[in-house]
């Protein structure tokens, strides 16, 4: 009886699985890399950059195909022979450490130790303010504002508004009026908050206009300050022009908001509207600064074609050190950039680092005086709020309470930032401490053995 070769069925361990919520976004368009880069978004929202080969592998993983079949399909798409062992090596050493492929026999949820970029400079304690369905509906309704003819009209009207406000009417009388009492102050504060929220819808509607799908609008803590954000991760599917339009959509909507306030002033004549317009200019200037994770930072990253500029600071500085001082650590991802992009990153880093160090040094030098002044002001506002509440002046009490909150926020944020820094330092020092403890234990064992041998 002839023997028949029976191919054994693949085991569960030989069938790779993606982690939950993984989304493949395709090629990263308009970036200054020497090699093509592809993007995937993990279930926890973390963006992951992949090479073409890794993207082909993760694309073929569906929880059904074994590694042998994945290798065949990847080899055809890649144009080179890829074996099942090659795929297993990539799974174990590249894709599983990135948190986008589950380990054999493990749950498919993204693990807590999956790598996350730039946690210190990211938003912490994120909370949703507007859910994705509502954001998408509003983005569709507002997308017409990004049409070229409408944009040109808005910008021309903004120039005319500024000429009238600063050269003809004057902005200072309106600002001084807003400081004359608690009710004007509260009104200006409410208008500024409205401008901040409308700013986020500018990002969302620009994302929709670029052909991508916006996510939620939420809030979080950036270093020591509360901040709003809009999830426009899907815009990475678009080209550089679409991303730039999304980056600028927020400040563009600030301009639209100021024109709406000007129309309100034309109808009512109330000066607090002009005060809000004046303060809105500072909001735009702040957003356009490229030294923090505000709109200007993302505009610069898309103009330069270099995502995550802050992630390039360490590798670039290490790359300037001699090899002996750098040790075996590679210079980092900077060499993967084109020459034009490396020049841009170098100029940005050597402009940013001195500014950050100077700002940090100035803040630390004046920290005792700033803290003492803030505590005195906090105590005074608490007394004012209490007296206004007892005296039956709700507007004054609310203004004082807002002042208390605004003064307390930096202290709360600073405390939270200190905790995060200590935790990060502890995680970095723990391996060194463990190694020191092992060395000490080995030394004690050897010493005890020598003493026993001598006796």
C-alpha positions as CSV (number, residue, x, y, z in Angstrom):
1,X,0.0,0.0,0.0
2,X,1.6,3.3,-1.1
3,X,2.4,5.8,1.7
4,X,0.7,9.2,1.3
5,X,2.3,12.4,2.7
6,X,-0.2,14.0,4.9
7,X,0.5,17.7,5.6
8,X,-0.2,18.5,9.2
9,X,-2.6,21.3,10.0
10,X,-1.1,24.5,11.3
11,X,-1.2,24.9,15.1
12,X,-2.8,27.9,16.8
13,X,0.6,29.2,17.7
14,X,1.5,29.3,14.0
15,X,-1.5,31.5,13.1
16,X,-0.6,35.1,14.1
17,X,-3.2,37.5,15.2
18,X,-3.4,41.3,15.2
19,X,-4.0,43.2,18.5
20,X,-7.4,44.6,19.1
21,X,-8.4,47.8,17.2
22,X,-5.4,47.8,14.8
23,X,-6.0,50.0,11.8
24,X,-3.8,50.1,8.7
25,X,-3.5,53.6,7.3
26,X,-1.3,52.9,4.3
27,X,1.7,54.8,3.0
28,X,2.7,58.0,4.8
29,X,2.5,60.6,2.0
30,X,4.7,63.7,1.7
31,X,7.4,62.8,4.2
32,X,11.2,63.3,3.8
33,X,12.3,59.7,4.3
34,X,14.8,58.0,2.2
35,X,12.6,54.8,2.2
36,X,8.8,54.7,2.0
37,X,7.1,54.6,5.4
38,X,3.7,53.1,6.2
39,X,1.4,53.8,9.1
40,X,-0.7,51.7,11.4
41,X,-2.8,52.9,14.4
42,X,-3.0,50.7,17.4
43,X,-6.1,50.2,19.4
44,X,-4.8,52.6,22.0
45,X,-4.4,55.4,19.4
46,X,-0.6,55.1,19.2
47,X,0.7,55.6,15.6
48,X,3.3,53.1,14.5
49,X,5.6,53.6,11.5
50,X,6.4,50.4,9.5
51,X,8.7,49.5,6.6
52,X,7.1,48.2,3.4
53,X,8.0,44.6,4.3
54,X,6.5,44.9,7.8
55,X,3.4,46.5,6.4
56,X,2.9,43.6,3.9
57,X,3.2,41.1,6.7
58,X,0.7,42.8,9.0
59,X,-1.6,43.3,6.1
60,X,-1.8,39.6,5.4
61,X,-2.5,38.7,9.1
62,X,-6.2,37.9,9.5
63,X,-6.2,35.4,12.4
64,X,-6.9,32.6,9.9
65,X,-3.8,32.3,7.6
66,X,-0.8,30.4,8.9
67,X,2.7,31.8,8.6
68,X,3.5,29.7,5.6
69,X,0.6,31.1,3.6
70,X,1.5,34.6,4.8
71,X,5.1,34.1,3.6
72,X,3.9,33.1,0.1
73,X,1.6,36.1,-0.2
74,X,4.2,38.6,1.2
75,X,6.8,37.2,-1.1
76,X,4.7,37.7,-4.2
77,X,3.9,41.3,-3.2
78,X,7.5,42.1,-2.1
79,X,9.1,40.6,-5.2
80,X,11.5,38.4,-3.3
81,X,11.4,35.0,-1.6
82,X,10.1,35.2,1.9
83,X,10.1,32.0,4.0
84,X,7.9,31.1,6.9
85,X,10.9,31.4,9.2
86,X,11.4,34.9,7.9
87,X,7.8,35.8,8.9
88,X,8.2,34.2,12.3
89,X,11.4,36.2,12.9
90,X,9.6,39.5,11.9
91,X,6.6,38.6,14.1
92,X,8.8,37.8,17.2
93,X,11.4,40.5,16.9
94,X,9.6,43.4,15.1
95,X,5.8,43.3,15.2
96,X,5.1,41.8,18.6
97,X,7.4,44.3,20.4
98,X,5.5,47.1,18.6
99,X,2.3,45.9,20.1
100,X,0.5,45.3,16.8
101,X,0.7,41.5,16.8
102,X,-0.3,39.4,19.8
103,X,2.0,36.8,21.2
104,X,1.1,33.2,20.7
105,X,-1.5,32.1,23.2
106,X,-1.8,35.6,24.7
107,X,-4.9,37.9,24.6
108,X,-5.2,40.2,21.7
109,X,-5.5,43.4,23.8
110,X,-2.7,46.0,23.5
111,X,-0.5,45.4,26.5
112,X,0.4,48.2,28.9
113,X,4.1,47.8,28.1
114,X,3.7,48.4,24.4
115,X,6.0,51.2,23.3
116,X,4.5,54.7,23.3
117,X,6.2,57.8,21.9
118,X,6.7,61.0,23.8
119,X,4.6,60.4,26.8
120,X,5.9,63.4,28.7
121,X,5.0,65.8,26.0
122,X,1.7,64.2,25.2
123,X,-1.7,64.9,26.7
124,X,-2.5,63.1,29.9
125,X,-5.9,62.3,31.4
126,X,-7.7,62.6,28.2
127,X,-11.5,63.0,28.4
128,X,-14.0,63.2,25.6
129,X,-16.0,66.4,25.2
130,X,-17.7,65.8,21.9
131,X,-18.1,62.2,20.6
132,X,-17.0,61.3,17.1
133,X,-20.5,61.1,15.5
134,X,-21.3,64.6,16.6
135,X,-17.9,65.9,15.5
136,X,-18.3,64.3,12.1
137,X,-21.7,65.8,11.6
138,X,-20.4,69.3,12.6
139,X,-17.4,68.8,10.3
140,X,-19.6,68.0,7.3
141,X,-21.8,71.1,8.1
142,X,-18.7,73.4,8.4
143,X,-16.6,72.0,5.6
144,X,-17.8,74.6,3.1
145,X,-15.8,77.2,4.9
146,X,-12.6,75.6,3.6
147,X,-13.5,76.1,-0.1
148,X,-10.9,78.3,-1.8
149,X,-13.3,81.2,-2.6
150,X,-14.7,81.3,0.9
151,X,-11.2,81.1,2.4
152,X,-10.0,84.0,0.3
153,X,-13.1,86.1,1.3
154,X,-12.5,85.4,5.0
155,X,-8.8,86.3,4.9
156,X,-9.6,89.6,3.0
157,X,-12.3,90.4,5.5
158,X,-9.8,89.7,8.4
159,X,-7.3,92.1,6.9
160,X,-10.0,94.8,6.7
161,X,-11.1,94.1,10.2
162,X,-7.6,94.5,11.6
163,X,-7.0,97.7,9.7
164,X,-10.2,99.2,11.1
165,X,-9.7,97.9,14.7
166,X,-6.0,98.9,15.2
167,X,-5.7,101.9,12.9
168,X,-9.1,103.5,13.0
169,X,-11.2,102.5,16.0
170,X,-8.5,101.4,18.5
171,X,-8.5,98.2,20.5
172,X,-7.5,99.5,24.0
173,X,-10.7,101.3,24.9
174,X,-12.6,98.0,24.5
175,X,-10.0,96.1,26.6
176,X,-10.1,98.7,29.4
177,X,-13.9,98.5,29.4
178,X,-13.7,94.7,29.8
179,X,-11.6,95.3,33.0
180,X,-14.1,97.7,34.5
181,X,-16.3,95.1,36.3
182,X,-16.9,91.4,36.9
183,X,-19.6,91.0,34.3
184,X,-17.6,92.2,31.3
185,X,-14.7,90.0,32.5
186,X,-17.0,87.0,32.6
187,X,-18.3,87.8,29.2
188,X,-14.9,88.0,27.6
189,X,-13.8,84.8,29.4
190,X,-16.8,83.0,28.0
191,X,-16.1,84.3,24.5
192,X,-12.5,83.2,24.7
193,X,-13.6,79.7,25.7
194,X,-16.0,79.6,22.8
195,X,-13.1,80.6,20.5
196,X,-11.0,77.7,21.8
197,X,-13.8,75.2,21.2
198,X,-14.6,76.6,17.7
199,X,-10.9,76.3,17.0
200,X,-11.1,72.5,17.4
201,X,-14.0,72.3,15.0
202,X,-11.8,74.1,12.5
203,X,-9.3,71.1,12.6
204,X,-12.2,68.6,12.4
205,X,-13.9,70.3,9.4
206,X,-10.5,70.7,7.6
207,X,-9.8,67.0,8.2
208,X,-13.2,66.2,6.6
209,X,-12.5,68.6,3.7
210,X,-9.1,66.7,3.1
211,X,-11.0,63.5,2.6
212,X,-10.3,62.0,6.1
213,X,-12.5,61.2,9.0
214,X,-12.2,63.2,12.2
215,X,-12.5,61.6,15.6
216,X,-13.5,63.0,19.0
217,X,-12.9,66.4,20.5
218,X,-11.6,66.1,24.0
219,X,-9.5,67.7,26.7
220,X,-6.4,66.7,28.7
221,X,-3.4,68.0,30.6
222,X,-0.4,69.2,28.6
223,X,2.5,69.5,31.0
224,X,0.8,71.8,33.6
225,X,-2.1,73.3,31.6
226,X,-5.5,72.0,30.5
227,X,-5.7,71.8,26.7
228,X,-8.3,70.8,24.1
229,X,-7.5,68.5,21.2
230,X,-9.1,67.0,18.1
231,X,-8.4,63.5,16.9
232,X,-7.4,64.0,13.3
233,X,-5.2,60.9,13.0
234,X,-7.0,59.8,9.9
235,X,-5.6,62.8,8.0
236,X,-2.3,60.9,7.8
237,X,-3.9,59.1,4.9
238,X,-4.0,62.4,3.0
239,X,-1.0,64.1,1.4
240,X,1.0,67.0,2.7
241,X,-1.5,69.6,1.5
242,X,-4.4,67.9,3.3
243,X,-2.4,67.8,6.5
244,X,-1.3,71.4,6.3
245,X,-4.9,72.4,5.7
246,X,-5.9,70.5,8.8
247,X,-3.1,72.1,10.8
248,X,-4.2,75.6,9.8
249,X,-7.9,74.9,10.2
250,X,-7.9,75.8,13.8
251,X,-6.4,79.3,13.5
252,X,-8.5,79.8,10.4
253,X,-11.6,79.2,12.4
254,X,-10.3,81.6,15.0
255,X,-10.4,84.2,12.3
256,X,-13.9,83.2,11.3
257,X,-14.9,83.5,14.9
258,X,-13.5,87.0,15.2
259,X,-15.4,88.1,12.1
260,X,-18.6,86.7,13.7
261,X,-17.8,88.8,16.8
262,X,-17.3,91.8,14.6
263,X,-20.7,91.3,13.1
264,X,-22.1,91.0,16.6
265,X,-20.5,94.3,17.5
266,X,-21.9,96.0,14.4
267,X,-25.4,95.0,15.6
268,X,-25.0,95.5,19.4
269,X,-22.1,98.0,19.7
270,X,-21.0,96.1,22.8
271,X,-17.2,96.7,23.4
272,X,-16.6,93.4,25.1
273,X,-16.9,91.8,21.6
274,X,-14.0,93.9,20.4
275,X,-12.0,93.0,23.5
276,X,-12.5,89.3,22.7
277,X,-11.3,90.0,19.1
278,X,-8.2,91.7,20.4
279,X,-7.4,88.8,22.7
280,X,-8.1,86.3,19.9
281,X,-5.0,87.6,18.1
282,X,-2.8,86.5,21.0
283,X,-4.4,83.1,20.8
284,X,-3.5,82.8,17.1
285,X,0.1,84.0,17.7
286,X,0.5,81.4,20.5
287,X,-0.9,78.6,18.4
288,X,1.5,79.4,15.6
289,X,4.6,79.0,17.8
290,X,6.6,76.0,16.7
291,X,8.3,75.4,20.1
292,X,5.5,73.5,21.8
293,X,2.9,70.9,20.7
294,X,0.6,73.6,19.3
295,X,-0.5,74.1,15.8
296,X,2.8,75.7,14.8
297,X,4.6,72.6,15.7
298,X,2.5,70.4,13.5
299,X,2.6,72.9,10.7
300,X,6.4,72.8,10.8
301,X,6.5,69.0,10.9
302,X,4.3,68.8,7.8
303,X,6.2,71.6,5.9
304,X,9.5,69.8,6.7
305,X,8.1,66.4,6.0
306,X,9.4,65.1,9.4
307,X,6.8,63.8,11.8
308,X,7.6,63.9,15.5
309,X,10.3,66.5,15.6
310,X,10.7,66.1,19.4
311,X,11.5,62.5,18.8
312,X,14.5,63.6,16.7
313,X,16.2,65.8,19.4
314,X,17.9,62.9,21.3
315,X,19.0,60.9,18.3
316,X,20.4,64.0,16.6
317,X,22.4,65.1,19.7
318,X,23.7,61.6,20.3
319,X,24.7,61.5,16.6
320,X,27.0,64.5,17.2
321,X,28.9,62.7,20.0
322,X,32.0,60.7,19.3
323,X,31.4,57.0,18.9
324,X,33.3,56.3,22.1
325,X,31.1,58.7,24.1
326,X,28.0,57.5,22.4
327,X,28.8,53.8,23.1
328,X,26.9,51.2,21.1
329,X,23.7,53.2,20.9
330,X,22.9,54.1,17.3
331,X,22.4,57.7,16.4
332,X,18.7,57.1,15.9
333,X,16.3,57.6,13.1
334,X,17.7,60.8,11.8
335,X,20.0,59.1,9.2
336,X,16.8,57.7,7.6
337,X,15.8,61.2,6.6
338,X,16.7,63.0,3.4
339,X,19.5,65.5,3.4
340,X,17.0,68.4,3.2
341,X,15.0,67.0,6.1
342,X,18.2,66.5,8.2
343,X,19.2,70.1,7.7
344,X,15.7,71.3,8.7
345,X,15.7,69.1,11.9
346,X,19.2,70.3,12.8
347,X,18.3,74.0,12.5
348,X,15.1,73.4,14.5
349,X,16.9,71.5,17.3
350,X,19.7,74.0,17.7
351,X,17.1,76.8,17.8
352,X,14.8,75.0,20.2
353,X,17.1,73.5,22.7
354,X,18.8,76.8,23.8
355,X,15.3,78.4,24.0
356,X,14.0,75.6,26.1
357,X,17.0,75.6,28.4
358,X,16.9,79.4,28.8
359,X,13.1,79.3,29.5
360,X,13.6,76.5,32.0
361,X,16.5,78.2,33.7
362,X,14.6,81.5,34.0
363,X,11.5,79.8,35.4
364,X,13.5,77.9,38.0
365,X,15.5,81.0,39.0
366,X,12.3,82.9,39.6
367,X,10.3,80.0,40.9
368,X,10.4,81.0,44.6
369,X,9.2,84.6,43.8
370,X,6.6,83.4,41.4
371,X,5.3,80.8,43.9
372,X,5.1,83.4,46.8
373,X,3.3,85.9,44.6
374,X,0.9,83.3,43.3
375,X,0.1,82.1,46.8
376,X,-0.6,85.6,48.0
377,X,-2.9,86.2,45.0
378,X,-4.6,82.9,45.6
379,X,-5.3,83.8,49.2
380,X,-6.6,87.3,48.3
381,X,-8.9,85.8,45.6
382,X,-10.3,83.3,48.1
383,X,-11.1,86.1,50.5
384,X,-12.7,88.1,47.7
385,X,-14.8,85.1,46.6
386,X,-16.0,84.5,50.1
387,X,-16.8,88.1,50.8
388,X,-18.6,88.5,47.4
389,X,-20.7,85.4,48.1
390,X,-21.6,86.6,51.6
391,X,-22.4,90.0,50.3
392,X,-24.7,88.8,47.5
393,X,-22.5,89.7,44.5
394,X,-22.6,86.5,42.4
395,X,-20.7,88.0,39.4
396,X,-17.8,89.2,41.5
397,X,-17.8,85.8,43.4
398,X,-17.6,83.9,40.1
399,X,-14.8,86.1,38.7
400,X,-12.8,85.5,41.9
401,X,-13.5,81.8,41.8
402,X,-12.3,81.6,38.2
403,X,-9.1,83.4,39.3
404,X,-8.7,80.8,42.1
405,X,-9.0,78.0,39.5
406,X,-6.6,79.6,37.1
407,X,-4.0,80.2,39.8
408,X,-4.4,76.7,41.2
409,X,-4.2,74.9,37.9
410,X,-0.4,75.4,37.4
411,X,0.3,74.1,40.9
412,X,-1.9,71.0,40.3
413,X,-0.3,70.5,36.9
414,X,3.2,71.0,38.3
415,X,2.5,68.4,41.0
416,X,1.2,65.9,38.5
417,X,4.2,66.6,36.2
418,X,6.6,66.0,39.1
419,X,4.9,62.7,39.8
420,X,5.3,61.7,36.2
421,X,8.9,62.7,36.1
422,X,9.7,60.7,39.3
423,X,7.9,57.6,37.8
424,X,9.8,57.9,34.6
425,X,13.1,58.3,36.5
426,X,12.2,55.3,38.6
427,X,11.6,53.2,35.6
428,X,14.9,54.2,34.1
429,X,16.8,53.7,37.4
430,X,15.1,50.4,38.3
431,X,17.3,48.2,35.9
432,X,20.5,49.9,37.2
433,X,19.3,49.2,40.8
434,X,18.5,45.6,40.0
435,X,21.9,45.1,38.5
436,X,23.5,46.7,41.5
437,X,21.5,44.5,43.9
438,X,22.6,41.4,41.9
439,X,26.2,42.5,42.0
440,X,26.0,43.1,45.7
441,X,24.4,39.7,46.3
442,X,27.0,37.9,44.2
443,X,29.8,39.7,46.1
444,X,28.3,38.6,49.5
445,X,28.0,35.0,48.2
446,X,31.6,34.9,47.0
447,X,32.9,36.5,50.2
448,X,30.9,34.1,52.4
449,X,32.3,31.2,50.3
450,X,35.9,32.4,50.8
451,X,35.5,32.8,54.5
452,X,34.0,29.3,54.7
453,X,36.9,27.9,52.7
454,X,39.5,29.7,54.9
455,X,37.9,28.2,58.0
